Amino acid sequence: MNYAIKTEAISKQYGTLKALNSLDLTVERGSIFGLLGPNGAGKTTLIRILTTLMNPTSGKAFIEGLDVTTQGREVRKLIGVVSQENSLDRYLTARENLELPARLHSMEKRVYKQRIDELLELMELSDRQKDFPDTFSGGMQRRLVVARALVNNPKILFLDEPTTGLDPQTRRALWKYVRSLTGDMTIFLTTHYLEEAEQLCNQIAIIDHGRLIALGSSEELKTELAGEAVYDIELGRDVNVFAEKLEQMESVCQVKINDNLLSIKLKEWNAISETLDILKGAEIKKISLRERSLEDVYIALTGKEVRG
């Protein structure tokens, strides 16, 4: 068994609404797996099922070979969870917020004392361990939430939009730490920051309306995306003349002029050959294809409309 997480035709239905619809996923051990999708796509529902907080309507889900529905207690020993909400206990100090889950996991005091010391040092919270979370900044609270999820040294860490609301410096610091965990720990990440998924994840799944619509590495997803492409072409002269010619082409969606630079949006990336035919005789200084981003893939697959 090489997988850490596996779902088999997992579905969840609320009345007539299908939050998940026969979803199949396999997450390799030691990887960082990213789950993307619009609001209401089913991401949080899936995490709640995988972390034993909710039962599926049908299908099966496994954590390290354990059935999340029938072996929930064993599953909870193997996982750590960072939820979207700040669920710190405001009446406990930072250290006490870490001691509580350690005791719930029946860890020996000498073991969890050392573990908590290490985590507080790692998250740069040692000097604030006797303070209450309400006195912390948002970034410090988020680091404490992550530390709490790691107290029991889980095999699988679930991060449900862990960097929402954090400043760029804190976000990048958290990225650095998440990367350091790979190999020994499997990380399951949901995020609305596509740059985050692109930077961190070995494999990315995109779901919409509870269904899997794309799966692969960031590069694989960008390579498979067909359709529009933007070329930047720098000309030495006659920019307006050639712009008018290009605008008449059926394969050209849009032409923009910025000094001597033509930005040409084509319906298909391979329409560049006929574009170059139009530019015969032009003084071409530079031509480049703008690299597609994960955001381009995401918008192409899920649409441009705002979701509720």
N, C-alpha and C positions, 0 to 999 in steps of 0.2 A: 504494500500500500504506500504510494508515493504522495498521496494528497493529504492536506491538512483539513480542507473543507470540501464537502461534496453535497450538491443538491440534485435530487432526481424528480423531475416534473413537479416541483414544489408550487403549490397554489394557495392563495388566501383570498377569501371572498367575504365581503361585508354586504349582506343583502344582495342587491343586484350589481354592486361594484366589485370588480376583480382587481385587487391590489397587486397580486402576483398571479401569473398565468402560465403554468407548466414550465417553470424556470429551471434550466439545467446549468449548473456551474461546477467547475472543478478548480480548486486553488492549490497550487503546489506548496509543499513544505518549504519554509525559509524564504518565501517570496514576499514582495509587497504588491498586493492586489488592489487595484482601484475600481470602485463601482461608481459610475457616473449616470446621471439621468435628471430630467427636469423635476420640479416640485410635483409630488404625487405619482412619480414613476414606480414607486415600490421599494425604494432603497431602505428606508427606516423600517418598513415592515419586514423585509428580509433579515435585517440585523436583529430585530426583536425575536424572530423565529430562531436564528442561529445561536442567540445568546439565551435561549430557553424562556424568554419572557412571554412568548405567544406560541400557540400551536398552529400548524398549518391546517388549512381545510382539507388538503389532499397532498400526496407526495411525501418524500422523505428527505431529511437533511442529516448529515453526519459531520461530527467534529472529531478528527483523529480516529475515525471508525466507530465512534459512539453515536447512537441515535439520539438526537436532541429531544425527541418527544418522550422516549421511554427511559433514557439514561441521563436525565437532566442534572442530577446531583454530581455525577462523574464529570459531565461536560463542564460544569461551573468551576470545577477544580483546575481546569486546564486553560481557562480564558481570563482575559482582562478586558474591561470595556470603558471607553471614554465616550460618553453620550454627548448629544448636542447641548443639553441643558447643564448648567452649573449646579451640580447636586452635592456640593460640599456642605457639611454641617457647620453652620455659622456659630454654633455654641461650643464647638470643639476647636482647639488650637490646630495649627498645621500638622504638628506631629501626631496629635490625637486622631486627626482625620486619616492618618496612615496606619495608626495602631489598630483602629477598629476593624478594617477588613482583614488585617493580619490575624487578629484573634478569631474572626468569623471563619477564617480558613484553617483554624486550629494549629497555627504555626507556633513553635516553641519561642519563648520570650527572647532567649539569647540569639536565636536565628533572626527573628523579625527586627530586633533592636539594631543589629548590624546592617540588615537590609535597608531599613529606614534611614539610617545614617548615610549610607551610600547614595540613596535616592535624593535625599535632601541636598547633599553635596553636589550631586550631578545636576540637579535642577536649580542650583544656586539659591537655595532657600534655607540653608543651615542657620543663618543668623536671624531668621524670622520664624523659626520652628515653634516658638512659644506664643506667637501672635495669632489672632483670629483672622479667618479668611476675609471678613468684611473690611479689614484694613489693607488688603492687598490690591494691587492693580489688576486689571483684567488679564494681562499676560501672566502675572504671578499665579493667579487663581487657576488659569488653564494648565500651567506647569504642575501645580499641585494635583490637579485632577488626573493628569497623565501619570504622575508618580504613584498616586493611589491605585491606579489600574495595574501597576507593575509590581506592587508589593509581593504578590504571591508568585512572582517570576513565571508568568503564564507562557504556555506554548504558543498561544494565538492571542493577538491583541487586536481588538476591534476599535477603530477610530472613526466615529461618526461626526464628520465635519469638525475636526479638532481645532482648526486654526481660525474659525469664524470670529471676526471682530478683533483679531490680533494685529498689531502693527507689523510692518514688513520685517523689522529686525528680529522680533520675537518669533515670527512665523519661520524665518530662515533658520533660527537657532533650533526650533523644534524639528524642522526638516533634517538638520544635521544629526540630531539625536536619533530620529526614526531610522535613518540610514544605518546608524551604528548597530541597530538591533538585528539587522537582517542576517540570515544564516541560522542563528539559534532560535529565532522567533519568526512566526508567520504573522504578517500584518495585513489586515483587511480594512481598507480605507474608503470612506465616502467623502466627497468634497465637491463644492461648486467652483473651486479655484482650479481651472483646467491646467494652469501652469504647474500647480502642485502635483497633479496626477502625472503630468509629463515629466517632471523632474524626478519623482520618487518611484513610480510604479514599474515593475517588470511586465505586468500584464494589466490590461484595462478592459472592463466590460461596460458597455453602454446599454441601459435598459430604458424602455418607455412603455407606458401602459401595462407594466408588469411583465413585459416580454423582453428577452435578450435580442438586441438588434445588431450588436457588433462586439467582437472579441479579438484581442490581439495586443501586441506591444504598440506603443505610440507610433513608432515608425511604420509598422505594418498597417495600422489604421489609416495613416496619412497616405501611404502608397496605394492602398486600395480605393481611395476616394477618387471617383471619376467626376468629370464636369468642369466647371469654370476654373480658369487659371489666369493669373495676372503676370504679364511680362513688362519689365521696364527697359525701354530702348532709348539710349542717348544718341542724338543726331548732332552732326556738326552744323547743319544748315537746313533751311526749308522745312522747319518743323510743322508749321501750319498747313503747308501744302500736302505733306504726307498724312497729317492727321485727318484732313478732309477725305482723302482717298480711303483711308482705313475705316472711317465711319460708314462708308458705303458697303462694306463687306458684311455678308450675312452671318459669318462666324464671330463677328466682333460685337460684344455687348456694350462696351463703353470705351471711350478714349479721353484721357486727361492730359493736359499740357502743363508742364512746370518748367519754364525757361526752355532748355533744349532737351528736356526729358519727356518722352511719351510713355504714359502708363496705359497699357492696353489690356482690357479684360476680354478674354476669349471664352466662347461657350464650351470648348474642349481644349485641353492643353496641347494636343497634337495639331491644332489648327495653325500653329506657328509657321509651318512650312509655307502655306499660302499667304500668310502675313508677310513673310520675307520676300515673296514674289512681288508684292505691291511695293516693297521698299527697295526694289532694284534701282540702282542709281543714287540711292541716298548715302550720305556719309555717316555710316554707323560707327560710333565710337565704342559703344558698350551695349550688351544685351544680357539680361538676367531674368530668371524665373523666380518670382517671389515664393519662398518656401511655404508650403501649407502648414498651418498650425493645427493642434488638436482641437482648438476652438472651431476651425473651419469644418473639421470632420463632425464635431458634435452638432453644430447648427445644421449642417447638411442632412444629418440623420434624424434630428428631433424637431426641426423646424424653427422658425424665427419668432413665432407668437409667444407672448408672455403667458406663463402658466400661473394659475392660482395656487 
